Amino acid sequence: MVQKIKNKSENGDSPQVKKLKSQAREKSIQEGIYASGSYAFGSSYVSPFAIALKSSDSLVALLSSVAGLLGPLSQMIGSKFMRKYSRKKIVLGAVLLEALAWLPFALIAFLFYKNILVGILPTFVLLIFAFYTISGNFAGPAWFSWMGDITEEKKRGQYFSLRNLLTGFVSMALAIIASFFLDYSKKNNWIMFGFMFLFLLAFLMRIKSWNLFKTQYEPEIKIDKKDNFTFWEFLTKAPKTNFGRYAIYRSLLAFGYSISAPLLAVYLLRNLGFGYVVYMIIAYSATIFSLMVMRIWGNFGDKWGNYRIIVITSILMPLIPLAWILNTSPIYLLIIPSLISGIAWAGFNLASGNFIYDNVRPEKRGTAISYYNMLQGIGVAAGAGVGAILIKILNATTSSPIAIIFIISAIVQMIVIFFGLQKIEEVKNKNKFDGKAALKNIIFKQIRPTIMGEAQNILSIPKYLK
């Protein structure tokens, strides 16, 4: 039930509202930990599951294309529901459907084990994943708007970096533990039962997350008709606004990296022949580096602005696909591409979310984030589609198609970054940036305290599981 206690303003809340918001932020961290557990056992293993079902490389790439297109479409529809229903109702309904989606995945694993409908099961995976994507993304705008109203503007960088740290650590740890379980299952010839077990755990974790949402405070928000705008209106005005230009930049960058990103699982599991443990450790090693720098990026953004983080991390993006193909040693793959990826994506994702909060008024955030994600989704879908086409063509003409695709992906990103970054600017924090002072601040004042602080935060995870 929504508690109808009106917000006076972001900086003028009553003591009662401040207390409720503080409790909501704490509850959100708990919810995020269980949601990340569901992601670790479920979403992390959809591509490996599709590969285990003997799906084609193109179908594996299409999983990302489906997620990229249907997710944002679902968000656009979900944002319109905010005009009639509370954000909590929208989130609760969508998260419940998302949790239930893991049950058909478990059923598909059982059917494959029983050799029933084997030929069409990969298609079923694609369809169920589409349902899962629609359900999970439907709540996106409502959740984003909700979180914006319970966080303090001046401390958003710190709060989201802490939340991302804890959820990221849980996701990484559980996914790696699950990989040992899957490798053991594979050696004993019951890999499908291994996937079934993981998908059932994903279901239970998301149900726990759903229960936590039920007890989280939701500030009342009033959305006037004047705050509504269509996707077409957004597109026509996008080149004229800072947020719109950033949305275009983000979508084009998504197109570039999505040409290669969906094929990473194929590259590691099929081309290099790694087991699930090695695959998952490599895949999640970037998360380890992200955890190490998350709070540093948060503090950096609060002090010097989110745009500067976007610039720095964007420049690192094209190096990621190139780093994957320079060496096939597991040790190299564990360190170099993962280090670049972890540092870049930790800062970029954190700064992107805060950049949107800075550029969009609270009443328009739900709609704005859905349109932003729609553009990004089009980029992801188009990029993954291009990757799927390229892998089909190059498989017949060259012995190293994925390496060529990764190079193409890097070149496209370089072009986007060169032209796109010039179109956007900082609006919130315009403090004069001193690179030398910033570097000294990071090295001498942040790294050691941050590492110690992150260790304490990770050790505090049991507190959030109560």
VMD Tcl script that draws the C-alpha trace (Angstrom):
set ca {
  {0.00 0.00 0.00}
  {1.40 3.42 -1.00}
  {2.04 5.77 1.90}
  {0.63 9.10 0.69}
  {2.98 11.50 2.41}
  {3.76 14.33 0.02}
  {7.29 15.43 -0.75}
  {7.72 19.11 -0.04}
  {10.88 19.27 -2.12}
  {14.07 17.38 -2.54}
  {15.74 19.50 0.13}
  {12.68 20.39 2.22}
  {11.24 17.08 3.42}
  {9.64 16.75 6.82}
  {11.52 14.69 9.45}
  {9.00 11.86 9.00}
  {9.55 11.76 5.23}
  {13.33 11.91 5.67}
  {13.18 8.90 7.97}
  {10.96 6.97 5.55}
  {13.30 7.74 2.66}
  {16.32 6.62 4.68}
  {14.56 3.32 5.47}
  {13.60 2.97 1.80}
  {17.22 3.39 0.71}
  {18.28 0.70 3.16}
  {15.47 -1.57 1.95}
  {16.47 -0.95 -1.66}
  {19.97 -2.25 -0.96}
  {18.49 -5.43 0.53}
  {16.19 -5.82 -2.47}
  {19.09 -5.23 -4.85}
  {21.16 -7.96 -3.21}
  {18.45 -10.57 -3.76}
  {17.76 -9.27 -7.28}
  {21.46 -9.63 -8.09}
  {21.32 -13.20 -6.76}
  {18.52 -13.91 -9.22}
  {20.62 -12.36 -11.98}
  {23.65 -14.46 -11.00}
  {21.77 -17.76 -11.12}
  {19.52 -16.87 -14.05}
  {20.44 -14.14 -16.50}
  {24.18 -14.87 -16.30}
  {23.55 -18.36 -17.62}
  {21.00 -17.79 -20.39}
  {23.67 -17.68 -23.13}
  {25.60 -20.70 -21.74}
  {22.26 -22.52 -21.46}
  {21.44 -21.74 -25.09}
  {24.90 -23.00 -26.12}
  {24.37 -26.21 -24.09}
  {21.11 -26.73 -26.01}
  {23.23 -26.68 -29.20}
  {21.83 -23.35 -30.39}
  {23.50 -21.68 -33.38}
  {25.92 -18.76 -32.92}
  {23.38 -16.50 -34.62}
  {20.63 -17.44 -32.16}
  {22.93 -16.72 -29.22}
  {23.64 -13.28 -30.69}
  {19.90 -12.73 -31.22}
  {19.30 -13.12 -27.47}
  {20.95 -9.72 -27.02}
  {19.05 -8.30 -29.96}
  {15.74 -9.40 -28.41}
  {16.70 -7.92 -25.05}
  {17.85 -4.70 -26.66}
  {14.62 -4.09 -28.56}
  {11.83 -5.59 -26.45}
  {13.17 -4.29 -23.13}
  {12.94 -0.60 -24.05}
  {9.60 -1.11 -25.83}
  {8.28 -2.58 -22.60}
  {9.69 0.38 -20.67}
  {7.88 2.83 -22.94}
  {4.58 1.10 -22.22}
  {5.41 0.87 -18.51}
  {6.13 4.59 -18.30}
  {2.60 5.36 -19.52}
  {1.13 3.24 -16.70}
  {2.63 5.73 -14.21}
  {-0.15 8.13 -15.17}
  {-2.78 5.77 -13.72}
  {-1.04 3.51 -11.22}
  {1.42 3.95 -8.38}
  {5.05 3.14 -9.08}
  {4.99 0.43 -6.43}
  {2.07 -1.39 -8.10}
  {3.83 -1.33 -11.45}
  {7.09 -2.65 -9.98}
  {5.38 -5.39 -7.96}
  {3.41 -6.72 -10.92}
  {6.37 -6.70 -13.30}
  {8.86 -8.24 -10.85}
  {6.44 -11.09 -10.06}
  {6.11 -11.94 -13.76}
  {9.89 -11.71 -14.15}
  {10.34 -14.21 -11.30}
  {7.80 -16.62 -12.82}
  {9.68 -16.59 -16.14}
  {12.43 -18.76 -14.65}
  {10.06 -21.71 -14.26}
  {9.69 -22.30 -18.06}
  {13.48 -22.15 -18.37}
  {13.72 -24.99 -15.86}
  {11.07 -26.91 -17.84}
  {13.07 -26.50 -21.08}
  {16.13 -28.01 -19.38}
  {14.00 -30.98 -18.27}
  {12.57 -31.48 -21.80}
  {16.07 -31.43 -23.30}
  {17.22 -34.04 -20.79}
  {14.23 -36.22 -21.76}
  {14.98 -35.66 -25.46}
  {11.54 -34.08 -26.02}
  {11.10 -31.38 -28.71}
  {14.89 -30.97 -28.82}
  {14.91 -29.31 -32.23}
  {12.71 -26.38 -31.23}
  {13.88 -25.87 -27.64}
  {16.44 -23.15 -28.63}
  {13.55 -21.21 -30.19}
  {11.58 -21.63 -26.96}
  {14.55 -20.20 -25.04}
  {14.41 -17.15 -27.30}
  {10.66 -16.75 -26.73}
  {10.80 -17.20 -22.95}
  {13.76 -14.85 -22.76}
  {11.66 -12.31 -24.65}
  {8.89 -12.67 -22.03}
  {11.44 -12.35 -19.23}
  {12.89 -9.22 -20.85}
  {9.48 -7.60 -21.28}
  {8.48 -8.34 -17.68}
  {11.71 -7.15 -16.14}
  {11.89 -3.93 -18.12}
  {8.24 -2.94 -17.73}
  {9.02 -1.69 -14.22}
  {12.19 0.17 -15.25}
  {10.84 3.74 -15.53}
  {8.74 3.42 -12.36}
  {11.72 2.05 -10.41}
  {14.08 4.73 -11.78}
  {11.64 7.49 -10.85}
  {11.02 5.92 -7.44}
  {14.74 5.71 -6.67}
  {15.26 9.30 -7.76}
  {12.72 10.43 -5.17}
  {14.24 8.55 -2.22}
  {17.89 9.52 -2.84}
  {19.51 12.83 -1.93}
  {20.77 14.78 -4.91}
  {24.16 15.65 -3.40}
  {24.85 12.07 -2.30}
  {23.50 10.06 -5.24}
  {26.98 9.17 -6.44}
  {27.91 7.76 -3.04}
  {24.64 5.91 -2.55}
  {24.45 4.24 -5.95}
  {28.13 3.36 -5.88}
  {27.54 1.61 -2.52}
  {24.43 -0.16 -3.82}
  {26.21 -1.19 -7.01}
  {29.19 -2.40 -5.00}
  {27.13 -4.70 -2.79}
  {24.88 -6.02 -5.55}
  {27.84 -6.47 -7.88}
  {29.82 -8.44 -5.32}
  {26.88 -10.76 -4.60}
  {26.21 -11.28 -8.29}
  {29.84 -12.09 -9.00}
  {30.32 -14.40 -6.02}
  {27.14 -16.40 -6.64}
  {27.71 -16.67 -10.39}
  {31.21 -18.08 -9.83}
  {29.94 -20.53 -7.20}
  {27.26 -21.60 -9.70}
  {29.92 -22.18 -12.35}
  {31.68 -24.76 -10.13}
  {28.33 -26.46 -9.65}
  {27.70 -26.52 -13.41}
  {31.16 -27.90 -14.20}
  {30.56 -30.64 -11.62}
  {27.15 -31.32 -13.17}
  {28.69 -31.54 -16.64}
  {31.34 -34.03 -15.52}
  {28.60 -36.24 -14.06}
  {26.42 -36.00 -17.20}
  {23.54 -34.13 -15.59}
  {24.22 -30.61 -16.84}
  {20.54 -30.00 -17.58}
  {19.65 -30.72 -13.95}
  {22.34 -28.22 -13.02}
  {20.67 -25.53 -15.13}
  {17.26 -26.50 -13.71}
  {18.52 -26.01 -10.17}
  {20.04 -22.61 -10.97}
  {16.87 -21.35 -12.65}
  {14.78 -22.42 -9.66}
  {17.17 -20.52 -7.37}
  {16.80 -17.48 -9.65}
  {13.02 -17.76 -9.21}
  {13.26 -17.92 -5.40}
  {15.71 -15.00 -5.20}
  {13.47 -12.76 -7.31}
  {10.44 -13.70 -5.21}
  {12.36 -12.57 -2.12}
  {13.20 -9.33 -3.93}
  {9.48 -8.91 -4.77}
  {8.55 -9.33 -1.09}
  {11.02 -6.59 -0.11}
  {9.50 -4.20 -2.63}
  {6.15 -4.68 -0.88}
  {7.53 -3.11 2.32}
  {9.50 -0.25 0.72}
  {8.22 3.33 1.13}
  {7.11 5.11 -2.03}
  {6.85 8.91 -1.98}
  {3.74 10.27 -3.63}
  {4.29 11.86 -7.02}
  {1.92 13.88 -9.15}
  {2.37 13.74 -12.92}
  {0.54 16.49 -14.80}
  {-0.53 16.18 -18.43}
  {2.00 18.87 -19.33}
  {4.78 16.52 -18.17}
  {3.79 13.87 -20.73}
  {5.42 13.82 -24.13}
  {5.49 11.30 -26.95}
  {8.47 9.39 -28.26}
  {8.24 11.33 -31.51}
  {8.32 14.64 -29.61}
  {11.37 13.36 -27.74}
  {13.12 12.42 -31.00}
  {12.43 15.76 -32.69}
  {13.70 17.72 -29.68}
  {16.61 15.39 -28.86}
  {19.27 17.19 -31.00}
  {18.36 20.47 -29.26}
  {18.71 19.35 -25.61}
  {21.68 18.13 -23.62}
  {19.82 15.03 -22.41}
  {18.55 14.28 -25.92}
  {22.02 14.53 -27.43}
  {23.36 12.23 -24.73}
  {20.58 9.71 -25.44}
  {21.57 9.69 -29.14}
  {25.23 9.28 -28.23}
  {24.43 6.42 -25.86}
  {22.37 4.59 -28.49}
  {25.11 4.84 -31.12}
  {27.72 3.65 -28.62}
  {25.41 0.74 -27.75}
  {25.24 -0.14 -31.44}
  {29.03 -0.23 -31.62}
  {29.72 -2.45 -28.64}
  {26.72 -4.74 -29.30}
  {28.23 -5.85 -32.59}
  {30.71 -7.92 -30.58}
  {29.44 -8.18 -26.96}
  {26.84 -10.97 -27.49}
  {29.52 -13.18 -29.08}
  {31.83 -13.14 -26.05}
  {30.17 -16.25 -24.56}
  {30.52 -18.06 -27.90}
  {34.17 -16.97 -28.12}
  {35.08 -18.21 -24.62}
  {32.95 -21.37 -24.42}
  {32.92 -22.60 -28.00}
  {35.99 -21.14 -29.75}
  {38.46 -21.28 -26.85}
  {36.80 -24.31 -25.24}
  {36.81 -23.02 -21.65}
  {34.73 -24.75 -18.97}
  {31.99 -22.96 -17.05}
  {34.29 -22.11 -14.13}
  {36.96 -20.47 -16.29}
  {34.29 -18.77 -18.41}
  {32.46 -17.31 -15.43}
  {35.64 -16.24 -13.60}
  {36.80 -14.40 -16.72}
  {33.33 -12.95 -17.38}
  {33.02 -11.70 -13.80}
  {36.60 -10.61 -13.25}
  {35.58 -7.24 -14.69}
  {33.11 -7.00 -11.81}
  {35.96 -7.35 -9.31}
  {37.74 -4.37 -10.84}
  {34.42 -2.49 -10.96}
  {33.95 -3.04 -7.23}
  {37.41 -1.67 -6.55}
  {36.75 1.63 -8.34}
  {32.98 2.10 -7.90}
  {33.19 4.42 -4.89}
  {36.11 6.32 -6.44}
  {33.97 7.07 -9.49}
  {31.06 8.05 -7.22}
  {33.17 10.55 -5.28}
  {34.77 11.79 -8.51}
  {31.33 12.50 -10.02}
  {30.05 14.29 -6.93}
  {33.11 16.55 -6.97}
  {33.87 17.16 -10.65}
  {30.68 16.14 -12.44}
  {29.40 13.11 -14.31}
  {30.28 14.36 -17.80}
  {34.01 14.07 -17.09}
  {33.52 10.43 -16.06}
  {31.61 9.78 -19.29}
  {34.48 11.25 -21.32}
  {37.21 9.27 -19.56}
  {35.35 5.95 -19.63}
  {34.12 6.38 -23.21}
  {37.71 6.63 -24.42}
  {38.40 3.23 -22.81}
  {35.42 1.50 -24.50}
  {36.98 0.64 -27.91}
  {39.96 -0.96 -26.19}
  {37.75 -3.68 -24.68}
  {36.92 -5.76 -27.81}
  {40.50 -5.35 -29.05}
  {41.91 -6.59 -25.74}
  {39.82 -9.79 -25.92}
  {41.53 -10.98 -29.11}
  {45.16 -9.99 -28.48}
  {45.88 -13.10 -26.40}
  {43.97 -16.31 -25.61}
  {45.69 -17.11 -22.30}
  {43.15 -17.42 -19.45}
  {45.46 -15.41 -17.17}
  {45.70 -12.59 -19.72}
  {41.93 -12.63 -20.31}
  {41.35 -12.61 -16.57}
  {43.39 -9.43 -16.11}
  {43.80 -7.10 -19.11}
  {40.41 -6.90 -20.91}
  {38.62 -7.37 -17.60}
  {40.57 -4.52 -15.98}
  {39.75 -2.12 -18.82}
  {36.13 -3.25 -18.93}
  {35.66 -3.09 -15.16}
  {37.07 0.43 -14.78}
  {35.23 1.74 -17.84}
  {31.77 0.30 -17.23}
  {31.78 1.00 -13.48}
  {32.24 4.70 -14.12}
  {30.16 4.93 -17.28}
  {27.04 3.24 -15.90}
  {27.17 5.16 -12.63}
  {27.71 8.50 -14.37}
  {25.01 7.82 -16.98}
  {22.30 7.29 -14.39}
  {23.31 10.37 -12.40}
  {23.67 12.42 -15.60}
  {20.01 11.68 -16.38}
  {18.93 12.67 -12.86}
  {20.84 15.96 -13.33}
  {19.27 16.74 -16.72}
  {15.64 15.69 -16.27}
  {13.03 17.03 -13.84}
  {11.53 14.46 -11.40}
  {8.07 14.58 -13.03}
  {9.51 13.63 -16.42}
  {12.09 11.06 -15.34}
  {9.91 7.98 -15.79}
  {9.02 8.86 -19.38}
  {12.47 10.21 -20.18}
  {14.31 7.08 -19.02}
  {11.97 4.86 -21.05}
  {12.69 6.85 -24.22}
  {16.40 6.95 -23.42}
  {16.42 3.18 -23.01}
  {14.35 2.79 -26.17}
  {17.04 4.55 -28.19}
  {19.72 2.51 -26.46}
  {17.73 -0.67 -27.10}
  {17.46 0.10 -30.79}
  {21.22 0.47 -30.80}
  {21.73 -2.83 -28.97}
  {19.27 -4.68 -31.22}
  {20.78 -3.25 -34.39}
  {24.33 -3.97 -33.25}
  {23.53 -7.54 -32.18}
  {21.68 -8.06 -35.46}
  {24.71 -6.87 -37.43}
  {26.89 -9.19 -35.34}
  {24.57 -12.15 -36.05}
  {24.69 -11.43 -39.79}
  {28.47 -10.98 -39.79}
  {29.10 -14.24 -37.91}
  {27.01 -16.10 -40.48}
  {28.83 -14.54 -43.43}
  {32.33 -14.71 -41.97}
  {31.96 -18.30 -40.70}
  {31.90 -19.36 -44.34}
  {34.75 -17.15 -45.51}
  {37.36 -16.90 -42.73}
  {38.86 -18.99 -39.95}
  {38.65 -16.22 -37.32}
  {35.29 -14.48 -37.80}
  {34.90 -13.33 -34.18}
  {38.28 -11.55 -34.20}
  {37.21 -9.56 -37.27}
  {33.86 -8.71 -35.68}
  {35.59 -7.49 -32.51}
  {37.83 -5.19 -34.59}
  {34.80 -3.80 -36.47}
  {33.08 -3.18 -33.13}
  {36.09 -1.21 -31.83}
  {36.29 0.95 -34.98}
  {32.58 1.82 -34.86}
  {32.89 2.84 -31.18}
  {35.90 5.06 -31.94}
  {33.95 6.93 -34.61}
  {30.93 7.41 -32.32}
  {33.07 8.66 -29.42}
  {35.06 11.08 -31.59}
  {31.96 12.84 -32.92}
  {29.49 12.25 -30.05}
  {31.33 13.56 -27.00}
  {31.55 17.03 -28.52}
  {27.75 17.35 -28.45}
  {27.12 17.00 -24.70}
  {28.13 19.05 -21.66}
  {28.06 19.11 -17.85}
  {25.06 20.91 -16.31}
  {25.34 20.24 -12.58}
  {28.95 20.43 -11.45}
  {31.07 22.94 -13.33}
  {34.00 23.09 -10.93}
  {37.23 23.76 -12.73}
  {38.88 20.42 -13.39}
  {42.54 20.01 -12.49}
  {43.75 16.66 -13.79}
  {46.88 16.60 -11.62}
  {44.91 17.49 -8.48}
  {42.27 14.88 -9.32}
  {44.93 12.19 -9.80}
  {46.60 13.06 -6.49}
  {43.23 13.03 -4.76}
  {42.43 9.58 -6.15}
  {45.85 8.05 -5.39}
  {46.53 9.52 -1.95}
  {43.08 10.22 -0.51}
  {40.72 7.71 -2.10}
  {42.34 4.42 -3.11}
  {43.41 3.15 0.32}
  {40.32 4.45 2.21}
  {38.11 3.19 -0.60}
  {39.59 -0.30 -0.59}
  {39.27 -0.47 3.20}
  {35.76 0.93 3.02}
  {34.71 -1.49 0.29}
  {36.00 -4.40 2.35}
  {33.88 -3.21 5.27}
  {30.85 -2.75 2.99}
  {31.22 -6.25 1.57}
  {31.55 -7.69 5.07}
  {28.32 -5.90 5.99}
  {26.28 -7.80 3.38}
  {24.88 -10.21 6.04}
  {23.27 -7.17 7.69}
  {21.24 -6.54 4.54}
  {20.15 -10.18 4.29}
  {18.28 -10.08 7.61}
}
mol new
graphics top color blue
foreach p $ca { graphics top sphere $p radius 0.5 }
foreach p [lrange $ca 0 end-1] q [lrange $ca 1 end] { graphics top cylinder $p $q radius 0.2 }
display resetview
